[in-house]
Amino acid sequence: MTIETVLLPVSDSDEDRLSRLVDAVLEIADPTGATVVVAHAIQDGDDDIVTTIPAISGGNYPQVLSRTEYDDLLDRYPDDEHSVDDVVAEHETVQAVTERLDDAGIAYEVRGAVGDPGEAILELAEDVDADRFVIGGSRRTPADKAVFGSLSQTLLLEAPCPVTFVHGD
């Protein structure tokens, strides 16, 4: 199987393992010449709340944005040419990844996905025809997974392609 597209979904919760995630991506993308799609999902809940670190905040903590506030972030761009991908490209974690990919000379694109993070990332994987996922996660007890769910577990079980999993500390 030829690997042409590697999907790397990241969020602020990947901060402690970001270097290892990028190392894993480089091990796959460099020898195969694959393009890396750096993705960030923005929650679009039923209660019209978006939980993320907005690109403009510069903070290291999650913030809660209403749909109106999120739309205002998009409206800060001077024209209609900008999209959720442009906002995601300003996210600190995404920028840290793209800087490393630039330094390594790896082709990449940045994509944003809005909706339930699991569903949005899986849909994005189909859209970009991903050949490999690289995801991070931390160790959680079975009770934690049962009560709170696990995005990593969802992606591992439902991914349309092989997955490389990078453990947290």
C-alpha positions in Angstrom: 0.0 0.0 0.0 1.4 3.4 -1.0 1.1 6.1 1.6 0.3 9.4 -0.1 -1.6 11.2 2.6 -1.0 11.1 6.4 -3.7 12.7 8.6 -2.5 14.2 11.8 -5.4 15.6 14.0 -4.1 17.7 16.8 -5.5 19.8 19.7 -4.3 21.7 22.7 -4.4 18.4 24.7 -1.6 17.0 22.5 0.9 19.6 23.8 2.8 17.0 26.0 3.3 14.6 23.1 3.5 16.9 20.2 7.2 16.3 19.5 6.6 12.5 19.4 3.6 12.9 17.2 5.5 14.9 14.6 8.5 12.5 14.9 6.1 9.6 14.0 4.7 11.6 11.1 8.1 12.3 9.8 9.1 8.7 10.0 6.1 7.9 7.7 5.9 10.9 5.4 9.6 11.5 4.7 10.5 8.2 3.1 7.2 7.9 1.2 7.0 11.5 0.1 3.5 11.7 1.6 1.6 14.9 2.1 0.6 15.5 5.8 -2.8 16.9 6.5 -2.6 18.7 9.9 -6.2 18.9 11.2 -7.9 20.5 14.1 -11.6 19.8 15.0 -13.7 22.5 16.4 -16.6 21.2 18.5 -20.0 22.4 17.3 -22.3 21.2 20.1 -26.1 21.0 20.3 -26.0 23.9 22.7 -24.3 26.1 20.2 -21.0 26.2 22.1 -17.6 25.6 20.6 -14.8 24.4 22.8 -11.3 25.1 21.6 -8.3 27.3 21.9 -9.2 30.0 19.4 -6.3 31.0 17.0 -6.3 34.5 18.3 -6.3 33.8 22.0 -2.7 32.8 22.4 -3.6 31.0 25.6 -2.7 27.6 26.8 -6.1 26.7 28.2 -9.4 25.7 26.6 -11.9 28.5 26.1 -15.6 28.2 25.4 -16.8 30.2 22.4 -20.4 30.6 21.4 -21.1 30.0 17.7 -21.5 33.8 17.3 -18.0 34.4 18.8 -16.5 31.7 16.6 -18.2 33.3 13.5 -16.7 36.7 14.7 -13.3 35.1 14.5 -13.9 34.2 10.9 -15.2 37.7 10.2 -12.0 39.2 11.4 -10.4 38.2 8.1 -10.7 41.0 5.5 -12.6 39.0 2.8 -14.7 36.0 2.1 -11.7 34.0 0.9 -10.9 32.8 4.4 -12.4 29.7 5.9 -12.2 27.5 9.0 -8.9 26.2 7.6 -7.5 29.7 7.9 -8.6 30.0 11.5 -7.2 26.6 12.3 -3.9 27.5 10.7 -3.5 30.2 13.4 -3.9 27.7 16.2 -0.7 27.4 18.4 -0.6 23.6 18.3 -1.1 23.6 14.5 1.6 26.2 14.0 4.1 24.2 16.1 3.5 21.2 13.9 3.7 23.1 10.6 7.0 24.8 11.7 8.5 21.3 12.2 7.2 20.1 8.9 8.6 23.2 7.2 12.0 22.6 8.8 11.9 18.9 7.5 10.8 19.9 4.0 7.6 17.9 4.2 4.6 18.9 2.1 1.5 19.6 4.2 -1.9 21.3 4.2 -4.0 22.5 7.2 -7.6 21.6 7.4 -10.3 22.5 9.9 -13.2 20.3 10.8 -16.3 21.6 12.5 -18.7 19.3 14.4 -18.4 16.4 16.8 -14.6 15.9 16.8 -14.7 12.1 16.1 -17.2 12.4 13.3 -15.6 15.5 11.9 -12.1 14.0 11.8 -13.4 10.7 10.3 -15.2 12.6 7.6 -12.1 14.7 6.9 -10.1 11.4 6.6 -12.5 10.3 3.9 -12.4 13.8 2.2 -8.6 13.8 2.0 -8.4 10.1 1.2 -6.0 9.5 4.1 -3.8 6.4 3.9 -2.6 6.7 7.5 -3.7 8.4 10.7 -1.2 9.5 13.4 -3.1 10.2 16.6 -2.1 10.8 20.2 -3.7 9.9 23.4 -3.2 9.4 27.1 -3.8 6.3 29.2 -7.2 6.3 30.7 -9.0 3.9 33.0 -11.9 1.9 31.6 -14.2 3.9 33.8 -13.0 7.2 32.3 -13.6 5.9 28.8 -17.0 4.7 29.7 -18.1 7.9 31.3 -16.4 10.5 29.2 -15.7 8.6 26.0 -12.5 8.7 24.1 -11.8 10.5 20.8 -8.6 8.4 20.3 -10.6 5.2 20.8 -13.2 6.3 18.3 -10.6 7.1 15.7 -8.7 3.8 16.4 -11.9 1.7 15.9 -13.5 3.6 13.1 -10.6 4.9 11.0 -10.8 4.1 7.3 -7.0 3.4 7.2 -4.2 2.1 9.4 -3.5 4.2 12.6 -0.3 5.0 14.4 -1.0 5.7 18.0 1.4 7.8 20.1 1.0 7.5 23.8 1.1 10.4 26.2 3.4 10.5 29.2 
